[in-house]
Amino acid sequence: MRSQMREARRPWTAALAAAAALLLGTPAGCAGESGPGRPDRRITVWSQESLPDRIAATEKVVDRFRRDTGIEVELVGVAEAQMPQLVMSAAASGTLPDVIGAATLGQIWQMYGNELLNTRVAGRVVATLGPGTFDANALALASDGATRLAVPSDAWLQLLVYRKDRFDRRRLPPPDTYGRVLDAARRLTGDGRDGMSAATDPADVFTSQSFESLALANDCRLVEAGRVALASQPCARAFAVYDRLARNYGAPGTQTVDSTRATYFAGRSAMVIWSSFVLDEMAGLRADALPSCPECAKDPGFLARNSGIVTSLRGPDAAEPAQFGEVTSWAVTRTAEEEASRRFVEYMMGAGYEGWFGMAPEGKIPVRRGTAEEPDRYLRAWRSSELGVDARRPIDEVYPPELLDRLVEGVHRMRRWGIAQGEGALVGAAGGELPVSKAIGAMTAGQLSPAEAAAQADEEVASLRASLERAAGARRSR
């Protein structure tokens, strides 16, 4: 989520399926060769941290690596929307980059399923740095049992941000359960204001992520007992609650990643579901996304001080609260020059790590906490990293230590649909084809009831799962 998905997505499923088909038909010894690259001390690195300020910050770290090692690095910024097609073309022609930075869980599981990763290098890097220096949950999400798919680097969390001043005036408790969220949304809707800003765009993965954060809170599972479970009672209840929040207590029309934030920033909604990437913008530190509420004109930091933040929710069908988020990783491809790529990733997770997560600490919470000698080194550095683009302030000067503690703990508590059940490839496929976003869009437009939306999403995800199983069977029979 480089810029909280401001760009359109192309389906990973279709792109990587096409790549797999092309690779199956590539003769041995041609461009689609699958072995490691010949050592020449030159590597190509694609980074999905492709915003200009983040590329510039990454280049500074990469320059130090070049000077220290003599290894040449070509750094290429790639927008997430372009990545599937670029991976497809590169895999078919034998021109995959050596390393991909900021790869999402869905992407690495999709690439792993299509045999495009060098998991041997990832395993060596984690073993060298020390598995105990990483957050155990982040390692598990980026691993298939004992196989390290990639090297987890950092994480963002999905948050429920609310106007604490308005809640206090109405004597409302923090919106940390379904009941409290619904009650607050109802009571704070009116007089030209909405109770909630929640995404409904059927063409954006942000809608699926927003829903998954709410669904996990009610113990809704993508897969249960070997079957897709989106039509289960916990999931059906999650669809119904999301419908009420978005349609009854939200702004009319399709709500996007940008419109949900803009509505909250303008003071027109009491709550918004967004990622931790909102924290620097909410503090008035990014000129292209400044808060515009009436109080914000004279005080750009007004929203940051007057917003409360819920990191985990609980629904009535769940025994405990749940936290949704994303872990991004360094992925080494199957054709990478192994030694140079290994050294690069180790550098980015060691000497260059603070420069990497420090460029956007609100959305790059380090999942390597420290070193064997200094177990909390990187967490301490993160806490004093500077937020913002056009203006910068240390994150611990803008937000209280209690919130920073909850963000760190949220990485350890983070849950994701399907991955723990061995359905990582399905997670990647669903993130590309967007069956849940489409169902949410139709539901909140009044075209489907919540029960029908749950059934439609369930059917489409089951169809994706069957397609993946057929593709896996074809690869095994080669």
Secondary structure as GFF3:
##gff-version 3
##sequence-region A 1 478
A	DSSP	alpha_helix	12	24	.	.	.	ID=ss1
A	DSSP	beta_strand	42	47	.	.	.	ID=ss2
A	DSSP	alpha_helix	52	69	.	.	.	ID=ss3
A	DSSP	beta_strand	72	77	.	.	.	ID=ss4
A	DSSP	alpha_helix	83	93	.	.	.	ID=ss5
A	DSSP	beta_strand	99	103	.	.	.	ID=ss6
A	DSSP	alpha_helix	105	113	.	.	.	ID=ss7
A	DSSP	alpha_helix	119	129	.	.	.	ID=ss8
A	DSSP	three_ten_helix	131	133	.	.	.	ID=ss9
A	DSSP	alpha_helix	136	141	.	.	.	ID=ss10
A	DSSP	beta_strand	143	144	.	.	.	ID=ss11
A	DSSP	beta_strand	147	148	.	.	.	ID=ss12
A	DSSP	beta_strand	151	163	.	.	.	ID=ss13
A	DSSP	alpha_helix	164	169	.	.	.	ID=ss14
A	DSSP	alpha_helix	178	187	.	.	.	ID=ss15
A	DSSP	alpha_helix	205	216	.	.	.	ID=ss16
A	DSSP	beta_strand	223	224	.	.	.	ID=ss17
A	DSSP	beta_strand	227	228	.	.	.	ID=ss18
A	DSSP	alpha_helix	233	243	.	.	.	ID=ss19
A	DSSP	pi_helix	244	248	.	.	.	ID=ss20
A	DSSP	alpha_helix	257	265	.	.	.	ID=ss21
A	DSSP	beta_strand	271	275	.	.	.	ID=ss22
A	DSSP	alpha_helix	278	282	.	.	.	ID=ss23
A	DSSP	three_ten_helix	287	289	.	.	.	ID=ss24
A	DSSP	three_ten_helix	294	296	.	.	.	ID=ss25
A	DSSP	alpha_helix	302	306	.	.	.	ID=ss26
A	DSSP	beta_strand	307	310	.	.	.	ID=ss27
A	DSSP	beta_strand	323	332	.	.	.	ID=ss28
A	DSSP	alpha_helix	338	348	.	.	.	ID=ss29
A	DSSP	alpha_helix	353	357	.	.	.	ID=ss30
A	DSSP	beta_strand	365	366	.	.	.	ID=ss31
A	DSSP	alpha_helix	377	383	.	.	.	ID=ss32
A	DSSP	beta_strand	386	387	.	.	.	ID=ss33
A	DSSP	beta_strand	393	394	.	.	.	ID=ss34
A	DSSP	alpha_helix	395	398	.	.	.	ID=ss35
A	DSSP	alpha_helix	401	413	.	.	.	ID=ss36
A	DSSP	beta_strand	414	415	.	.	.	ID=ss37
A	DSSP	three_ten_helix	419	421	.	.	.	ID=ss38
A	DSSP	alpha_helix	424	433	.	.	.	ID=ss39
A	DSSP	alpha_helix	435	444	.	.	.	ID=ss40
A	DSSP	alpha_helix	450	476	.	.	.	ID=ss41
###
